[in-house]
Amino acid sequence: MIDLHEFLWGFSIVSLVVVYLFKGLKKAVSMASLSLNSPLSPSSPQPLSWVGQFLHHDHKEKKILQENIENTKTNNHKPVISLSSEEGSDNKIITKASGSIKLRKRPARLVLPDICAASLELCDEIGKNIKLEKKEFEIQGKDFVLASKRGSRQVMEDGYGFMGNVLGDPKQAFFTVIDGHGGRAAADYVAENLGKNIVKELGIVGEEEHAIRAGYMATDTAFLSQGVGSGACAASVLLKAGELHVANVGDCRVVLSRNGEADSLTIDHRLSREDERLRIENSGGFVFCRNGVWRVQGSLAVSRAIGDMHLKEWIISEPEIKKLPLTSDCEFLIMASDGLWDKVNVQEAVDLVSKEKNSIESCKKLIEMSSSRGNMDDITVMVINLQDFAI
């Protein structure tokens, strides 16, 4: 009669052997199948960079892996042993998850074209459109001189405009200096159209202040209709019938020399002005001081300009206008963008122009004075001789 204890002991041993053999057989079949179907197999039709993800502890599995690698080398394959997922040449990613191999389709590679030649052609075309002037230039006109210097930006954003013989009268003329921001689209548009719009209105209504105001508003409306996001500050002078009509939006400035004394005819539209700050806040906007500069909605440092469609609810284009008679003590005007006035005070400017006899050298020396004091902005300076317009 068989002892029950011995029977159970023998049955346990046999069960363990069977389980172990079954487990080993299953692993061997799995590895053999993987070896046959793997891209490392000598029968594989295409070479494939393969990732060894099978770092097992079993000695037999390591031996099989090593044999596969040796076979791959003899077929000029270059396997990579890595613990991370890698990409195969068939545009699939091989990864290990829960002990199994998954092939995941990867999106096609983004191929960037060779843009060297295209870039040069594009830059050339952009240069034509935005008028990349040389760094410095000057103009000698009949009644004025002008000099301009590009600052640290790649694009010159200042502009200017002038019209002589307005409405057929040689004693009438229009001048403007423009300081663009956010690109030069607005500055170009203002330079080309502001004077025309004012003269057009002047021919219709005949009243100077109304014509100037309507001209600024019409220029702003027409530019905004183009959907371009840039903006421009502007200061203008209309000389007509022995009178001086000065207008401005933003921080370009007009200064009169009266017997050598400087007289600022414009007031900058900045947020440091309480009336401008209150106007914006009362209309639902806010002003924010950043690095010592007050800005509308935290961005723009002027409160009036032409353009700036994204801020048009608060950045108005209505100019402030001043009229005064041209008397014998009115010598010349200095019109300039804020690149000059940020570093040079008005009396210094008048003194230098007086010393240089209103010449083109006076404009160039004013630019040099501002630059030597650390200005990095664009600078445009225009000097207008008033003697030819006196009646």
C-alpha atoms as one frame of an Amber mdcrd trajectory, in Angstrom:
protein
   0.000   0.000   0.000   1.384   3.411  -1.062   2.071   5.835   1.743  -0.038
   8.954   1.261   2.788  11.267   2.337   5.197   9.785  -0.202   2.558  10.053
  -2.960   1.900  13.719  -2.343   5.631  14.463  -2.217   6.267  12.693  -5.512
   3.277  14.376  -7.188   4.567  17.831  -6.146   7.991  17.146  -7.629   6.523
  15.921 -10.922   4.204  18.983 -11.098   7.101  21.373 -10.596   9.127  19.671
 -13.338   6.223  19.804 -15.757   5.568  23.500 -15.029   9.227  24.365 -15.487
   9.490  22.437 -18.761   6.290  24.046 -20.081   7.538  27.516 -19.199  10.882
  26.924 -20.876   9.223  25.508 -23.987   6.923  28.539 -24.235   9.843  30.977
 -24.008  11.860  29.017 -26.541   8.974  29.035 -29.028   8.450  32.775 -28.473
  12.107  33.588 -29.048  12.307  31.390 -32.121   9.249  33.087 -33.606  10.646
  36.539 -32.883  13.973  35.565 -34.418  12.300  34.339 -37.591  10.060  37.404
 -37.985  12.533  40.009 -36.745  14.084  42.568 -39.136  17.383  41.061 -37.937
  16.582  37.777 -39.600  18.796  36.948 -42.608  15.621  36.383 -44.621  14.420
  39.936 -44.052  14.145  41.651 -47.457  15.171  45.135 -46.254  17.790  46.288
 -43.739  16.361  47.924 -40.637  17.969  49.719 -37.753  16.731  47.612 -34.873
  16.553  48.219 -31.146  17.368  45.394 -28.754  14.774  45.641 -26.043  15.264
  42.165 -24.588  17.608  42.509 -21.635  16.521  39.301 -19.840  18.269  37.514
 -17.025  17.921  34.059 -18.486  21.224  32.781 -19.908  19.628  30.973 -22.837
  17.695  34.091 -23.963  20.880  36.184 -23.833  22.616  33.562 -25.959  19.814
  33.659 -28.557  19.958  37.468 -28.669  23.719  37.391 -29.144  23.333  34.902
 -32.008  20.813  37.194 -33.702  23.193  40.114 -33.407  26.043  38.096 -34.902
  23.796  37.042 -37.769  22.877  40.669 -38.369  26.519  41.727 -38.514  27.231
  39.136 -41.164  24.404  40.657 -43.249  25.796  44.207 -42.907  23.119  45.321
 -40.450  23.993  47.678 -37.614  21.872  46.882 -34.541  21.679  49.326 -31.700
  21.323  48.135 -28.123  19.361  50.729 -26.192  16.879  51.017 -23.348  14.876
  53.693 -25.149  12.494  53.569 -28.091  14.112  54.128 -31.483  12.869  54.727
 -35.000  13.336  52.128 -37.728  14.032  52.918 -41.346  10.524  51.746 -42.243
   9.174  54.768 -40.368   7.988  52.716 -37.358   8.864  53.074 -33.713   9.738
  49.865 -31.816   8.808  49.989 -28.140   8.535  47.480 -25.299   5.377  47.457
 -23.211   4.460  44.764 -20.672   6.967  42.336 -22.127   5.686  42.581 -25.723
   6.852  44.359 -28.865   4.608  47.011 -30.435   5.104  48.681 -33.791   3.574
  52.166 -33.885   3.275  54.085 -37.155   5.063  57.417 -36.979   4.085  60.504
 -39.051   6.312  61.237 -42.010   9.387  63.342 -41.344   9.112  67.081 -41.948
  11.550  67.873 -44.737  12.706  71.494 -44.734  13.686  72.850 -48.146  16.949
  74.577 -48.823  15.994  78.204 -48.214  19.319  79.933 -48.673  18.693  81.097
 -52.229  15.004  81.720 -51.555  15.839  83.866 -48.527  18.047  86.168 -50.573
  15.321  86.577 -53.177  12.687  87.216 -50.492  14.851  89.792 -48.727  15.413
  91.573 -52.020  11.661  91.726 -52.627  10.962  92.934 -49.086  13.592  95.599
 -49.540  11.668  96.933 -52.532   8.402  97.037 -50.646   9.471  98.575 -47.352
  12.117 100.868 -48.803  15.161  99.830 -46.813  16.983 103.144 -47.086  20.660
 103.492 -46.475  21.477 104.230 -42.878  21.747 108.000 -43.408  20.385 110.349
 -46.048  19.719 114.072 -46.553  17.623 116.396 -48.715  18.319 119.972 -49.736
  15.008 121.607 -50.729  14.135 125.119 -51.844  12.786 126.222 -48.448  13.941
 123.418 -46.161  16.719 120.964 -45.387  16.318 117.467 -43.971  18.551 114.726
 -42.637  17.608 111.301 -41.351  19.423 108.419 -39.708  18.202 104.893 -39.120
  18.610 103.619 -35.578  19.230 100.099 -34.304  16.278  98.559 -36.177  16.703
  96.845 -39.529  13.932  98.973 -41.026  13.736 102.771 -41.043  10.316 103.663
 -39.567  10.548 107.456 -39.792   9.079 109.312 -42.747   8.543 112.824 -44.104
   6.468 114.717 -46.633   6.344 118.146 -48.240   4.190 119.968 -50.772   5.072
 123.338 -52.271   2.986 125.805 -54.224  -0.208 124.662 -52.473  -3.335 125.578
 -54.442  -1.101 127.384 -56.914   0.306 129.832 -54.345   4.131 129.850 -53.919
   3.667 131.348 -50.448   1.777 128.263 -49.330   3.409 124.956 -48.406   2.893
 121.840 -46.314   5.533 119.886 -44.361   5.315 116.811 -42.130   7.645 114.585
 -40.114   6.460 111.080 -39.226   7.556 108.482 -36.685   6.152 105.010 -37.391
   5.905 102.047 -35.056   5.102  98.382 -35.632   6.615  98.551 -39.113   6.672
 101.373 -41.642   3.377 100.762 -43.429   1.593 103.565 -41.579   4.527 105.976
 -41.949   4.601 105.404 -45.720   0.865 105.902 -46.015   0.872 109.109 -43.979
   3.806 110.528 -45.940   1.973 109.960 -49.197  -1.570 110.929 -48.220  -1.759
 113.311 -45.245  -0.804 116.440 -47.201  -3.064 115.499 -50.112  -6.044 114.972
 -47.816  -5.509 118.289 -46.025  -5.134 120.232 -49.281  -8.199 118.485 -50.683
 -10.268 119.542 -47.679  -8.751 123.000 -47.857  -9.963 123.369 -51.410 -13.466
 122.350 -50.320 -14.039 124.230 -47.064 -11.329 126.909 -47.195 -10.999 126.987
 -43.395  -7.555 125.782 -42.281  -8.268 124.203 -38.891 -11.251 122.256 -40.185
  -9.273 121.083 -43.231  -6.331 119.924 -41.098  -8.541 118.036 -38.651 -10.536
 116.406 -41.458  -7.333 115.516 -43.306  -5.875 113.688 -40.300  -9.124 111.797
 -39.664  -9.531 110.848 -43.337  -5.950 109.551 -43.498  -6.507 107.452 -40.386
  -9.790 105.994 -41.645  -8.360 105.098 -45.045  -5.284 103.443 -43.558  -7.327
 101.418 -41.059  -9.459 100.098 -43.921  -6.367  98.298 -45.230  -6.275  96.100
 -42.126  -2.599  96.756 -41.407  -1.573  96.791 -37.754   1.150  99.444 -37.643
   0.802 103.071 -36.562   2.462 106.457 -36.925   2.929 109.675 -34.992   3.024
 112.842 -37.092   3.625 116.565 -36.787   2.711 118.873 -39.650   2.951 122.525
 -40.634   0.724 124.357 -43.103   2.083 127.743 -44.187  -0.713 129.825 -45.711
  -1.473 133.519 -46.096   1.228 134.634 -43.657   0.049 132.237 -40.963   1.526
 129.133 -39.409  -0.830 126.187 -38.716   0.812 123.456 -36.641  -0.785 120.070
 -35.860   0.386 116.856 -34.214  -0.600 113.407 -33.033   1.951 111.556 -30.901
   5.443 112.705 -29.960   6.920 114.305 -33.083   7.579 117.937 -32.240   7.672
 121.367 -33.910   9.883 124.110 -32.434   9.950 127.754 -33.563  13.012 129.960
 -33.312  11.845 133.486 -32.481  14.861 135.805 -32.397  16.973 132.879 -31.206
  14.544 131.801 -28.475  13.055 128.310 -28.673   9.258 128.063 -28.598   7.669
 124.585 -28.625   4.535 124.766 -30.750   3.374 121.206 -30.017   2.800 119.173
 -26.866   3.661 115.476 -26.972   0.766 113.047 -26.631   2.175 110.843 -23.919
   0.549 109.151 -20.946   2.476 111.429 -18.597  -0.162 114.020 -19.524  -2.959
 113.700 -17.012  -5.623 114.788 -19.490  -4.617 112.061 -21.956  -4.434 109.416
 -19.240  -7.890 110.340 -17.908  -9.354 110.320 -21.421  -8.199 106.748 -21.962
  -9.330 105.536 -18.538 -12.743 107.186 -18.933 -13.198 105.357 -22.240 -12.613
 101.969 -20.590  -8.891 101.537 -21.235  -6.066 101.331 -18.759  -2.550 102.707
 -18.549   0.367 100.854 -17.082   3.817 102.132 -16.111   6.582  99.789 -17.249
  10.255 100.650 -16.775   9.284 104.233 -15.993   7.180 104.665 -19.165   3.387
 104.898 -19.132   1.754 102.758 -21.817  -1.772 102.339 -23.182  -3.046  98.832
 -22.410   0.509  98.115 -21.294   1.939  98.436 -24.829   1.982 101.791 -26.693
   3.793 104.795 -25.193   1.801 107.468 -27.062  -1.887 108.286 -26.673  -2.626
 109.595 -30.192  -1.534 108.282 -33.567  -2.717 107.343 -37.031  -3.347 103.609
 -37.361  -2.916 101.165 -34.443  -6.146  99.353 -35.248  -5.849  97.008 -32.237
  -5.886 100.035 -29.896  -8.140 102.340 -31.907 -10.728 102.536 -29.130  -8.245
 104.597 -27.112  -5.545 105.786 -29.578  -7.312 108.597 -31.410  -6.097 110.387
 -34.538  -7.622 113.790 -33.793  -4.771 116.334 -33.878  -4.157 119.274 -31.594
  -3.840 122.395 -33.758  -2.196 125.730 -33.110  -2.259 128.860 -35.288  -0.001
 131.906 -35.092   0.972 134.731 -37.454   4.326 134.752 -39.222   6.007 137.879
 -37.900   9.446 139.274 -38.666  10.968 137.647 -35.589   9.996 134.127 -36.769
  13.249 132.745 -38.164  12.923 129.021 -38.741  11.145 125.865 -37.633  12.695
 122.621 -36.442  10.489 119.588 -36.998  11.807 116.266 -35.696  10.841 112.804
 -34.484  11.250 111.916 -30.831  14.627 110.338 -31.591  16.010 113.884 -31.432
  13.949 115.317 -28.588  14.597 112.404 -26.229  18.248 113.507 -25.996  18.370
 117.166 -27.118  16.390 119.995 -25.553  14.667 122.580 -27.704  16.980 125.490
 -26.913  20.077 123.431 -27.698  18.546 122.594 -31.058  17.740 126.233 -31.882
  21.216 127.390 -30.853  22.918 124.835 -33.073  20.744 125.560 -36.113  21.319
 129.309 -35.685  25.062 128.759 -35.549  25.009 126.630 -38.713  22.851 129.151
 -40.649  19.949 126.731 -41.222  22.184 124.524 -43.374  22.010 120.792 -43.962
  24.943 120.543 -41.559  22.679 121.731 -38.749  20.391 118.715 -39.221  23.309
 116.320 -39.370  24.917 117.790 -36.255  21.660 117.557 -34.312  21.454 113.873
 -35.240  25.030 113.352 -34.174  24.383 115.124 -30.866  21.457 112.821 -30.056
  23.334 109.687 -31.114  26.400 110.610 -29.063  24.150 110.815 -25.991  22.970
 107.249 -26.428  19.945 107.492 -28.691  19.286 104.233 -30.580  16.027 105.280
 -32.231  15.478 106.532 -35.770  16.000 110.296 -36.084  14.581 112.656 -38.696
  15.206 116.404 -38.536  13.741 119.039 -40.861  14.587 122.751 -40.733  12.255
 125.184 -42.560  13.282 128.721 -43.435  10.280 130.965 -42.645  11.576 134.126
 -44.278  10.358 133.055 -47.711   6.777 132.682 -46.413   6.408 135.977 -44.586
   4.031 138.552 -46.070
